[in-house]
Amino acid sequence: MIIWGGYGSTPAYKNDGGRYDPTADSWSPISATNAPSARQLHTAVWTATEMIIWGRDDGSMLNSGARYNPSANSWITTSTDNAPTARNNHTAVWTGTRMIVWGGWDGPASNTGASYNPSANSWIPTSTDNAPTARNNHTAVWTGTKMIVWGGSDGSNNLNSGGIYDPIGNSWTATDTASAPSIRKYHSAVWDTVNSQMIVWGGFGSSPTYKNDGSRYVPSNNSWTSTSTTNAPSGRAYHSAVWTGTRMIVWGGYDTSPYANTGAGYDPSNNSWAPTSTTNAPSGRQYLRAVWADDKMIIWGGDDGTNVSTGGIYWP
């Protein structure tokens, strides 16, 4: 697991990080040579050989980034030619050959983006024709051929709309809103590779404010089906979610506790939830990071009223 950047203390904005080996339960430092400037609210994608960092907020916004190669422990700066405007709270997905950045806050919210080709170190803007309305704090998943963005906030109102972006045709198709989940931001979304559907859960909305419901979106027929709330985690936002290959695991976040160290695994095949163990679980937190590592979920960092530098490994 590679951790980089974020917001901490002394200095507040970070441009350092570490590589965590769960087998050895050990950390290795990341080179600072040619690393991006310190930042938070950026995105990171994994290409299978490199981590690409992009966007920032360090009190101001930039449209810079860099590619980190853990084998060489080295950085290469990403081009800014034709790059999206400076922003934070955007999304980024990896297509297998390109990183697609979309939306976010560039004062005001944005509905623009671009795809980045690391082989050529070049950007191509995404179309704005039929694109979703401008937003930040939304989610994005990669289906294998398309990017689906959904939810978020336009700066004044939370949303329950979205769009499907086809990078080959550079075109957008709207997602259905008639049966979509209620408006929300700070939710989670994963792509279910078994059933070819996006699973949306939780977030911050209204009536109630913190959500413990969700829905499954099938792009092939543009339809939504609600997820069960039986045994679902308590309503929350700022949590993490990973896809294991058969299930979605939700953990942590902010609820009325206020910081949760609880979670559950959702099985879409039978529309059911099973709570995660709390034995030896990390302390409750929001804004944490989580990755799926073959057969286990690793969580690290976050905020519980103060910044934390601890984590844990969960075996479902």
C-alpha angles and dihedrals in degrees: 000000000000119000121188139167127344137130123304133125138293092039103020095207115056134212097173133084147155145237116237121206108199093193093059094027088227141128130223123194123246119233115257093202109117090351117153118267117273114285151147134209091043127133131241130196131183117226096187090261106033142031113228117206119194141170127015155197120208094152088302132043131248135178096224133117146152144219119241120206109198093192091061094026088227142127133224119193118237118235119256094202107118089352118149117271117275112283149144135212089042127134132243132191132184115230098189093265105029143032115232116205118192142169125347136131118307093152103303118024116282138221094189132098146149142219119242122211108201092192091061096025088229141129133221118191119239117238119261093201107118089350117154117268117277114283149151134202089042128131133245131193132185115228097192093266106027143032119235118200121188144171126351131123134290089211094268106040137030116240141216097189131098147158144231116233121204108199093194093057093028087226141131134222121190121240118234115268099183095082099017123126117272120278115290150147133198088043127134133242134187133180113243103217093189099055099024095238140121116239115208120189143170127346141134119301135119139293090042105020096209112050129216095175133085146160145230118239121203109197094194091070099018093237139137130214121189120243118232118261094202107118089353117148117269116274112284149149135207090042131134131248132187134182114230098191092266106028145031115235118203119192141168126352138129122304136141089296076061101225115034128211091178133094146149143223117242119210109199092191091072099015093240141134130219118191119240117239118263093201107118089350117157117261118278115278148154131218090036125152125234134185133182113234107191097280105006143050118234118200126187142172128353136133132291096170088302128043115271131206098193133099146163146221119239122200109197 
